[in-house]
Amino acid sequence: MSCYLSPVQFGLYIPVRSLTSLKAIFTMPHALAACSEVDSMTEAVAGKGHLLGCISCKRREEVSASTTVDWHFRPPGELEYRHIFHYKHPTADILDDDFSGRLEWRGTQHDDIQIGAVYLSNVTFNDSGTYLCTLHRTLFLPVQNEEVSVEKEVQLTVVAVANRELTTVIAEIMMFVLIVVLQLWLILVLVYCYKKISADHERREAKKALKVQREA
């Protein structure tokens, strides 16, 4: 064990990143090079905005396609869905007055849609319920075109204050444990180095004393 510690070993340059920032990177659809089907967040905070996620990846990327996206909403206790949004590139239509001016397209910006996400602004408690995203896709095949429909359901709950996610709590606990372990390790290293330096000093002093005795 070396008694020469770098600043990194002392923890001076260990960056502590926010889990929320990491999650934003991994869940941002446009930042991914390949399509990945990620579930939508199911909890929104009243008065803030919320992204309703809807991703349907094609099995064969080399096949071109044309896709339209429809969003439906069903409030709690109701049996029928209300058609609230339709997108056919490049036109987005809000079809329900309750969502007028509050829905914004955040999906793929061309005909071959794989991300059908919409952003709901100024969320209210009345927005709680079931959202149904339907992608109607036409695959342009050499022999005959193929029609495919994919449905994604999102159960949205609106709360007054955001609840801390379990993953965030676990990450903070693990970070605390890591810091404690590093501090204990640092104390052990300092004790080891102190004993080693003291032993070396005592040996040098003993050699000096022995040399003086011989010369005398």
N, C-alpha and C positions, 0 to 999 in steps of 0.2 A: 504494500500500500504506500503510495507516494504522499508526502506531506506538502507537496506543492499543488495548490488547488487553483483552478482557473475561475474567473468570474462566473462562468456558466454553472460550475459546480456549487457555487455559493447561492445560485438562484437569482442572480442579479439581472440576467437576460432571459429568464423564462417567461414567455408571453402567456397571459391568461386571456383566452378568447371567450367571448360570450357565446353560449350555446344557441341563443336566438339568432346571432349572426351566421353561425354555421348552418342552422336549419334553413335560413333564408337563402343561402347559397345553393343547398342541395335540393330545395323545393322550387327554385325559380325555373320555370319551364324553358325559357329562352336561353338559359345559361348552359343547358345540357347539349352535348354534341349528338347524343343518341336519344331516341324517345324512351321514356321510362314512365310507366303508369303508377302515379303516386295518388293516394287517396286525398280527398279534400279535407281541410280542417272542418270540424263539426261544431265549433263553439265560436260565437261572435259576441262582441261587446257593443251594447247599445250606445248609439251616438257616433260610433266609429265605422270604418269601412271594413269589408270582408271579401276575400277572394273565394268564389265558388269554383272549385277545381273540377275539371272534367277532361281526362286524357284517354285517348284510345289509339294505341299504336298499330300501325299496319304490320302484318306479318311479312310482307314482301315489300321492302323499301323501293325496289326498282320499278314497281308497278305504279304508274301515275293514277291519280284519282281526283274526283271532285266531291266535296262534302258540304252539307248544310248542317247547322246545329240549331236545335230547339230546346228551350228551357221551359219546364212546367213547374208550377208550385201548388202544393196542397197543404192548407192550414190544418192544425191539429183538430181532430173531430170531424173533418169533412171527408167525403168519399171521392169526390171528383177533383181532378187536377185542373188548374187554370193555366192556359197558354200565356206565358209572360214575355217571351223573348224568341226572336228568330234571327239567324245570321246566315247570309249567303254572300260571300266575299264579292265586293267590299262593303255591303250594306248591312247595317244592324238595325233591327226594328224592335222597339219596346211595345208590347201588345197589351199591357195591363196598366190602368191608371195608377194603381197603388205603387207601381215601380217606375213611374214616369220620371225621367231625369236622374234616376239612381242606378241604372244598370249600364255598365260600360264593357265593351268587348276587350278581353285580355288574352285572346287565343291566337292561333296561327294566322298570319297576315297574307294568306294566299288561298287558292281554291282547295289545295290538298291539305285539309285541316286534320291535325292529330290532337291539337290542344284546343278544347272548346270552353275555356274558362271565361267567366264573367266576373266583374268587380261590382259589388253591391255597396253603395255609399250610404252614409247616414242611416245605419241599421236601427230598426225599432223592434220592440218586443213582438209586434205583429208579424215580423219576418220569420219568426220561429215556425218550423214545419218541415215538410219533405220537399226537396227539390229534385226534379228528374231532368237529367241532361240526355238528349238523344242525338246521336250523330248518324245521319243518313249519308252513306258513302257509296259512290259509284266507282267501281274499279274498271279501268280501261284495259281490258285483256285483248290479245290478238284475235281470238275467235269470236268471243261474245262478251259484252260487258256484264259485270256482276254487281248486283245491288246488295249492300250489307247495312244493317242497322245495329247500332250498339247503344245500350242504355246504361247510364251511371246514376245511381241514387245517392243523394246527400241528405242526411238527417241533421238539420241545423237547429241549435239551441242558442237563444240570445240571453246573455246574462248582463247584470249591471256592472260587475267588476270581473276582469279576467282572472281565471283560476290558474295557479301555477301548475305547469305540466309535471308529471311524475319524472320524466326524463331530465328536466331542469333541476329538480330537487336532488335526484341521484347524482347528477354531474357535480353539483355543488358539494355534496357529501364526499364524493370521491376526490375532488380537488382539495378539500380540507384534510382528508386522510393522507393524501400525497404530500401536502405541505408539512404535516406533523412528522411523517416518516423521514422526509428530507432533513428536517431540523434535528431529529434524533441521530440520523446518520452523520450529520455535520458535527454534532457534539462528540460522537464516538471518534470521528477522525481527529478532532482537535485534541482529545484526551490521548489518543494513540501518538500523535505527533509530539505532544508535550512530553510524554514519557520517553519517547525515542530521543528527543533532543536533550533531555536531562541525562539520559544514560550516556549519550555521546559526550556530553560535557564532563560528566564524572570520569569517564575513561581518559579523556584528555588531561584532566587535572591529575589523575593517578599517574599517568605517564610522565607528566612534568615533575611530580614529586619524586618518582623513582629516579628520574634523570638527575635531579638535584642531589639525591642521596649518593648516587654513584660518583658524581663529580666531587662531592665532598670527601 
